[in-house]
Amino acid sequence: MEEVSKRLQKVQREVQRHLAEIIRSKGMAAFDGALVTVSEVRMSPDLSYAKIYISVFPSTKRDAVMKSLEEKNKAIRGELGRIVAKQFRIVPELSFFEDTTLDYVQHIDDLLHK
């Protein structure tokens, strides 16, 4: 596995922080009452593409939230662009993915309790 540069790590953290704030500002009502968090951001080395991993609680609303995020992708990218315009040369293309870590943890916990 290749090592991620310090600069790339810093940019990923910055993008994660800004996206979390953008999503939080939309409120839970925008996502059918679900709690939505940005659990991780992975960017391409040239910073032109970002994979955004989203955690949704309750997980039963995951599909609706992911659909909503895809529909709002351009608007979210636009907001991110306004925030980071002075910091980054380009605003990355955003792709949203489900973070299923919580489901995995719950599954392991269930297995251990049996």
N, C-alpha and C positions, 0 to 999 in steps of 0.2 A: 504494500500500500504506500502510495506516495505521500510525502510529508507536505502538509499545507503550510504555505508561507505565512509569516507573521502578518504581513500586509493583508493577505486574503482573509485570514481569521478576523482581523480587525474590521474589515469591510463587511464580512458576514454578520458579525455581532451588531454593527451599526444598522444594517438593513433589517435584521431581526427586531431590533429595538423600535425602529420607525414603523415597521409593518404591524407590530403588536399594538402600538399606539393608534395607528390608523384603524385597525379592526376594533380596538376597544372603544374608540370614539363613535363608531357606528352603533354601538349598543347591542344588548342581547336581543332586543326586539327585531333588529335587522336579520338575525339568525334564528328566528323562531324560538327565542328564549334559551338557546343553547349557550354555554360558556365556551368561547373559542379562544385558543391560545396558539401562538406561533412557537412551536417547540424547537425548531431547528431551521437554519438556512444554509444551503450548500450552493456555492457559486462556482461558475466555470473560471478557469485561470485568467481569462481575458475580461472577466466581470460583466459579460454581456447577457448571461443567463443565470437565473436563480431558481433553485428548487426550494419551495417553501413547504415545510412539514407542519401540518395543522393537527392539533389535538382538540377533540370535541367532547364535551360532557353535557348531557348524557350521550352515550355513543349511539343511541337509537336515532338521534337527529343528524348523524354524520352525513348521510347522503344528501339531505336537504341543504346542509351548510356547505358542502363541497360544491353543489350545483350553484348555490348563491354566490360563492366566491368566484367561480368561473364566469358567471354572468357579470360580476362587478370587476373582473380582472383589469380591464382598461382603466376604469375609474381609480382603482387602487394604485395601479402603476403611475397614473397621472399625479395622484396625491404624493406618492413617494418621490416622483420627479421634482415636484415643487419643493419638497423638503430638502433633498440632497443635491439640488441643482448646482450649488456652489462647491460641493465636495467631490462629486463624481463627474467624469467626462461624459459617461453614458448612463442611462437608467436601464437596468437589466430587464429582460423579458422575464415575466413571472409564470411559474407553473406550480400549482398547488397539489400537494399529495397528502394522503391521510397518514398520520402518525399513529400506528396501532400499538405502540409500546404499552399504553395503559391496558388495552385488551389482553396483551400477552401477560402482563403482570397479574391481572385478575385471573386469567386461565391457570397460571402456575399456582397462585394462591388457592384456587378451587381444588386443584389436584393435590396440594399439600394437606388440605383439610379433609380429604377423603380417606 
